[in-house]
Amino acid sequence: MPSPALLSVDLNALARNFHTLEAVTGAPVHPVVKADAYGLGAEACATRLMTEGARTFFVARADEGLALRAALGDAPVIYVLDGCHDGAAGVLKAANLRPVLNQPRQMQAWSQVGGGACGIQIDTGLNRLGFRPEDAPEPFEGLDLIMSHLACADEPNQPMNRRQRDAFEIAAARYPGATRSLANSGGCFLGRDYSFDAVRPGVCLYGGGPQGRPDVRIAAVATLTAEVLQVRDVRAEESIGYSRGFVADRPVRAAVVAAGYADGVMRAYGQGGAAWVSGEIRPLLGRVSMDVCTLDVTGLDVAVGDRVELFGANRHLDEAAAAAGTISYELLTAISDRVPRAY
């Protein structure tokens, strides 16, 4: 049975973005496919990226790594950004997954299962995961990746980017022979001196702009559409939705659309959200409900069964995210499992 809401994933656009990032950075692209490839489906996305030449992937959790290994087989290198926690070292070792070690306790756990290929993260200012440069370990057998993560890569003029780049270069020099990786999606566009030996883009692969706004170099990958369930006339002074979130000051033609916050269309989107329908961008009316939202289609030829684009090629992902008061990362990962993916 066709679904009232659908997330379409353009794998050809994903491939174009992969090659764009290769060209911009001049470095091997190691895709980040954590959080089920930002909600788009890690197996489908990583499989396609492998055919385009990707040989190394990053996930966040051990379970994500296990699922990706089962899907892709033994060929690719898979790093787990969380490292190894709570007895996970043996599981990672058995599945040929490489932890990115972030603290001495993880180093000890990895050593206790025999060690092997792994990475370490150097914290150059984000203050999230990783060793401070002065506390970083001495080189050891099996260490093949040195990475850090930029805090402000989506702000090209932020001086912290250069400070982190320089600090990383100094710290990484202690580990000759290990692959050096600093740049995330935004970092890929800061200049080739941020590329080092490999880059780790995420959201730009999936259609988000490197600075949180549309970028002509990045193709739309994900399109969220939903079916019109009902079209109704609303009189002046009548309201739409809970708490009278919209009160009509004129007669309005309204389409009730089969996408709500249970599908991942955030409730906050009702305040300034819009969608593409019948060739136009039209505003949402009132509050987003659990299963539906309402769209102004006054003057348009819209009927039950028509599909509305909440984001995609006609309503850019970053613009939709901004209207919801969030970022493209959250908008993508919020799309629930109730919404089927089509490739």
C-alpha positions as CSV (number, residue, x, y, z in Angstrom):
1,M,0.0,0.0,0.0
2,P,1.4,3.4,-0.9
3,S,2.5,5.5,2.1
4,P,0.9,8.9,2.8
5,A,4.4,10.2,3.5
6,L,7.6,9.2,1.7
7,L,11.3,10.0,2.0
8,S,12.9,9.6,-1.5
9,V,16.7,9.3,-1.5
10,D,18.4,10.1,-4.8
11,L,21.5,7.9,-4.8
12,N,22.8,9.6,-8.0
13,A,22.8,12.9,-6.2
14,L,24.6,11.3,-3.3
15,A,27.3,10.1,-5.7
16,R,27.6,13.6,-7.3
17,N,28.1,15.1,-3.8
18,F,30.8,12.5,-3.0
19,H,32.7,13.4,-6.2
20,T,32.2,17.1,-5.6
21,L,33.8,16.8,-2.2
22,E,36.7,14.8,-3.7
23,A,37.3,17.6,-6.2
24,V,37.0,20.5,-3.7
25,T,39.3,18.9,-1.1
26,G,41.8,17.0,-3.3
27,A,41.7,14.3,-0.7
28,P,40.1,10.8,-0.2
29,V,36.5,11.2,1.1
30,H,35.7,8.9,4.0
31,P,31.9,9.2,4.4
32,V,30.3,9.5,7.8
33,V,27.3,7.2,7.8
34,K,26.4,7.4,11.5
35,A,22.7,7.7,12.6
36,D,21.7,5.5,9.7
37,A,23.4,7.8,7.2
38,Y,21.7,10.8,8.8
39,G,18.3,9.1,8.5
40,L,18.6,8.2,4.8
41,G,19.6,4.5,5.2
42,A,23.2,3.6,5.9
43,E,23.2,0.3,4.0
44,A,21.8,1.9,0.8
45,C,24.0,5.0,1.0
46,A,27.2,3.2,1.9
47,T,26.7,0.5,-0.7
48,R,26.4,3.2,-3.4
49,L,29.3,5.2,-2.0
50,M,31.5,2.0,-2.2
51,T,30.7,1.7,-5.9
52,E,31.9,5.4,-6.3
53,G,35.2,4.6,-4.6
54,A,34.7,5.0,-0.9
55,R,36.8,2.6,1.1
56,T,36.6,3.9,4.7
57,F,33.5,4.8,6.7
58,F,32.8,6.4,10.0
59,V,29.9,5.5,12.4
60,A,29.3,6.6,16.0
61,R,28.2,3.5,17.8
62,A,29.4,-0.1,18.0
63,D,25.9,-1.4,16.9
64,E,26.0,0.9,13.8
65,G,29.4,-0.6,13.0
66,L,28.2,-4.1,13.3
67,A,25.2,-3.4,11.1
68,L,27.4,-1.8,8.5
69,R,29.9,-4.6,8.5
70,A,27.1,-7.1,8.0
71,A,25.8,-5.0,5.0
72,L,29.1,-4.3,3.3
73,G,31.1,-7.3,4.0
74,D,34.8,-7.5,4.9
75,A,36.2,-5.0,2.4
76,P,35.8,-1.5,3.8
77,V,37.5,0.0,6.8
78,I,34.9,1.1,9.4
79,Y,35.9,3.3,12.3
80,V,33.7,3.7,15.4
81,L,33.9,7.3,16.7
82,D,32.7,6.4,20.3
83,G,35.7,4.2,20.7
84,C,35.1,1.1,22.9
85,H,32.9,1.3,26.0
86,D,31.6,-1.2,28.5
87,G,33.1,-4.4,27.2
88,A,32.7,-3.5,23.5
89,A,36.3,-3.9,22.7
90,G,36.0,-7.6,22.1
91,V,33.0,-7.2,19.9
92,L,34.7,-4.6,17.8
93,K,37.8,-6.7,17.4
94,A,35.7,-9.8,16.3
95,A,33.9,-7.7,13.7
96,N,37.1,-6.0,12.4
97,L,35.9,-2.6,13.4
98,R,38.4,0.1,14.4
99,P,37.7,2.1,17.5
100,V,38.7,5.8,17.6
101,L,40.2,5.8,21.1
102,N,39.3,8.9,23.2
103,Q,40.7,8.3,26.7
104,P,43.3,6.1,28.5
105,R,40.6,3.7,29.7
106,Q,39.7,2.9,26.1
107,M,43.3,2.4,25.2
108,Q,43.6,-0.1,28.1
109,A,40.4,-2.0,27.0
110,W,41.6,-2.2,23.4
111,S,45.0,-3.5,24.5
112,Q,43.4,-6.2,26.7
113,V,41.8,-7.8,23.6
114,G,45.0,-7.7,21.7
115,G,44.9,-4.3,20.2
116,G,45.2,-3.8,16.4
117,A,44.3,-1.2,13.9
118,C,42.6,1.8,15.6
119,G,42.6,5.6,15.7
120,I,42.8,8.3,18.3
121,Q,41.1,11.6,18.6
122,I,42.9,14.7,19.6
123,D,40.7,17.4,21.1
124,T,41.9,20.7,19.6
125,G,39.2,22.9,21.1
126,L,35.7,21.4,20.6
127,N,35.9,19.9,24.2
128,R,33.8,16.9,23.3
129,L,35.7,13.6,22.8
130,G,39.4,13.1,22.6
131,F,42.8,13.6,24.3
132,R,44.1,17.1,24.9
133,P,47.2,17.5,22.8
134,E,49.4,17.6,26.0
135,D,47.8,14.3,27.2
136,A,47.9,12.4,23.9
137,P,49.6,9.0,24.1
138,E,52.9,8.1,22.6
139,P,52.8,6.3,19.2
140,F,51.9,2.7,19.6
141,E,51.5,-0.4,17.3
142,G,48.2,-0.4,15.4
143,L,47.6,3.3,15.4
144,D,46.7,4.2,11.9
145,L,44.4,7.3,12.2
146,I,44.8,10.6,14.0
147,M,41.7,12.8,13.9
148,S,40.2,15.9,15.4
149,H,36.9,17.7,14.9
150,L,36.3,21.4,14.0
151,A,33.9,23.4,16.2
152,C,33.1,26.2,13.8
153,A,33.6,24.9,10.3
154,D,30.3,26.3,9.1
155,E,31.7,29.8,9.9
156,P,34.6,30.3,7.5
157,N,35.8,33.6,9.1
158,Q,35.8,32.2,12.7
159,P,39.5,32.4,13.9
160,M,39.0,29.2,15.9
161,N,39.2,27.2,12.6
162,R,42.8,28.2,12.0
163,R,43.8,27.7,15.6
164,Q,42.4,24.2,15.5
165,R,44.0,23.4,12.2
166,D,47.4,24.5,13.4
167,A,47.1,22.7,16.7
168,F,46.1,19.5,14.9
169,E,49.0,19.8,12.5
170,I,51.4,20.0,15.5
171,A,49.8,17.2,17.4
172,A,49.6,14.9,14.4
173,A,53.3,15.3,13.6
174,R,54.0,13.0,16.6
175,Y,52.5,10.1,14.7
176,P,54.3,9.7,11.4
177,G,52.7,7.2,9.0
178,A,49.2,7.6,10.5
179,T,46.4,9.0,8.4
180,R,45.5,12.6,9.4
181,S,41.9,13.7,9.2
182,L,40.4,17.0,10.4
183,A,37.8,18.3,8.0
184,N,34.1,17.6,8.4
185,S,31.5,18.9,5.8
186,G,32.1,22.5,6.5
187,G,35.9,21.9,6.8
188,C,36.0,20.6,3.3
189,F,35.3,24.1,2.1
190,L,37.8,26.0,4.2
191,G,40.7,25.3,1.9
192,R,42.9,22.4,1.0
193,D,45.3,23.0,3.9
194,Y,42.4,21.6,6.0
195,S,42.2,18.4,4.0
196,F,45.4,16.7,5.3
197,D,45.3,13.0,4.3
198,A,41.5,12.4,4.3
199,V,38.2,14.2,5.0
200,R,35.1,13.0,6.8
201,P,32.0,14.7,5.4
202,G,28.5,14.0,6.6
203,V,25.7,16.4,5.9
204,C,27.1,17.7,2.6
205,L,26.9,14.2,1.2
206,Y,23.2,14.1,2.1
207,G,22.3,17.5,0.6
208,G,23.0,20.0,3.4
209,G,25.0,23.1,2.7
210,P,28.5,23.5,4.3
211,Q,27.4,26.8,6.0
212,G,23.9,25.8,7.0
213,R,22.3,27.3,3.9
214,P,21.8,26.2,0.3
215,D,25.0,25.8,-1.8
216,V,24.9,25.3,-5.5
217,R,27.7,22.8,-5.4
218,I,25.7,20.4,-3.2
219,A,22.8,18.5,-4.8
220,A,19.6,17.7,-3.0
221,V,19.5,14.0,-2.0
222,A,16.5,13.7,0.2
223,T,12.9,14.6,-0.7
224,L,10.1,14.4,1.9
225,T,6.7,14.4,0.3
226,A,3.2,13.8,1.8
227,E,-0.2,13.2,0.4
228,V,-3.1,15.7,0.6
229,L,-5.8,14.0,2.7
230,Q,-8.5,16.7,2.4
231,V,-9.0,20.2,0.9
232,R,-11.3,22.5,2.7
233,D,-12.6,26.0,2.7
234,V,-12.0,28.1,5.9
235,R,-14.0,31.2,6.5
236,A,-12.7,34.5,7.7
237,E,-12.3,34.5,11.5
238,E,-12.3,30.7,11.7
239,S,-9.2,29.0,13.1
240,I,-7.1,26.0,12.1
241,G,-5.5,23.5,14.4
242,Y,-4.8,23.3,18.1
243,S,-5.0,26.4,20.3
244,R,-6.2,28.4,17.3
245,G,-2.7,28.5,16.0
246,F,-3.9,30.3,12.8
247,V,-7.0,32.6,12.6
248,A,-8.1,33.4,9.1
249,D,-8.4,37.1,8.2
250,R,-10.0,36.2,4.9
251,P,-11.4,33.1,3.2
252,V,-8.7,30.5,2.9
253,R,-8.4,27.2,0.9
254,A,-6.5,24.8,3.1
255,A,-5.0,21.4,2.3
256,V,-4.6,18.9,5.2
257,V,-1.3,17.0,4.5
258,A,-0.4,13.6,5.8
259,A,2.8,14.5,7.7
260,G,3.1,15.5,11.4
261,Y,5.6,15.4,14.2
262,A,5.3,11.6,14.5
263,D,6.8,11.5,11.0
264,G,9.5,14.0,11.9
265,V,7.9,17.3,10.8
266,M,8.8,19.2,13.9
267,R,6.0,21.0,15.8
268,A,8.1,24.2,15.7
269,Y,7.8,24.1,11.9
270,G,4.2,25.3,12.2
271,Q,5.4,28.9,13.1
272,G,7.2,29.7,9.8
273,G,7.2,26.5,7.8
274,A,6.3,26.2,4.2
275,A,6.0,23.5,1.5
276,W,6.1,23.3,-2.3
277,V,2.8,22.4,-3.9
278,S,1.4,22.9,-7.4
279,G,4.5,24.8,-8.5
280,E,4.6,27.2,-5.6
281,I,6.0,27.6,-2.1
282,R,3.1,28.0,0.3
283,P,3.0,28.6,4.1
284,L,1.8,26.1,6.7
285,L,-1.2,27.3,8.7
286,G,-1.5,26.7,12.4
287,R,0.3,24.1,14.5
288,V,1.8,20.8,13.2
289,S,-0.2,17.9,14.7
290,M,1.1,14.4,15.3
291,D,-0.1,13.0,12.0
292,V,-0.9,16.0,9.8
293,C,-0.1,19.6,9.0
294,T,-2.2,22.2,7.1
295,L,-1.1,24.2,4.0
296,D,-2.5,27.4,2.4
297,V,-3.4,26.4,-1.2
298,T,-5.7,29.4,-1.8
299,G,-6.0,29.9,-5.6
300,L,-4.2,26.7,-6.5
301,D,-5.5,23.6,-8.3
302,V,-4.8,21.1,-5.5
303,A,-6.9,17.9,-4.9
304,V,-7.0,15.0,-2.5
305,G,-4.2,12.6,-3.4
306,D,-1.8,15.3,-4.7
307,R,1.7,15.2,-3.1
308,V,3.3,18.1,-1.3
309,E,7.1,18.5,-1.0
310,L,8.2,19.5,2.5
311,F,11.8,19.6,1.5
312,G,13.8,18.5,-1.5
313,A,14.8,20.0,-4.8
314,N,12.1,22.7,-4.7
315,R,12.1,23.4,-1.0
316,H,15.7,23.3,0.1
317,L,16.6,21.2,3.2
318,D,18.5,24.1,4.9
319,E,15.6,26.5,4.3
320,A,13.2,24.0,5.8
321,A,15.5,23.5,8.8
322,A,15.8,27.2,9.4
323,A,12.1,27.6,9.3
324,A,11.8,25.0,12.1
325,G,14.5,26.8,14.1
326,T,17.0,24.0,13.7
327,I,19.7,22.6,11.4
328,S,19.6,20.2,8.5
329,Y,21.2,17.5,10.5
330,E,18.4,17.4,13.0
331,L,15.7,17.7,10.3
332,L,17.0,14.6,8.5
333,T,17.6,12.5,11.6
334,A,14.2,13.3,12.9
335,I,12.4,11.6,10.1
336,S,10.8,8.6,11.8
337,D,10.7,5.0,10.8
338,R,7.0,5.4,10.0
339,V,8.1,7.1,6.8
340,P,9.3,4.6,4.3
341,R,12.5,5.3,2.3
342,A,12.5,4.9,-1.5
343,Y,15.8,4.8,-3.4
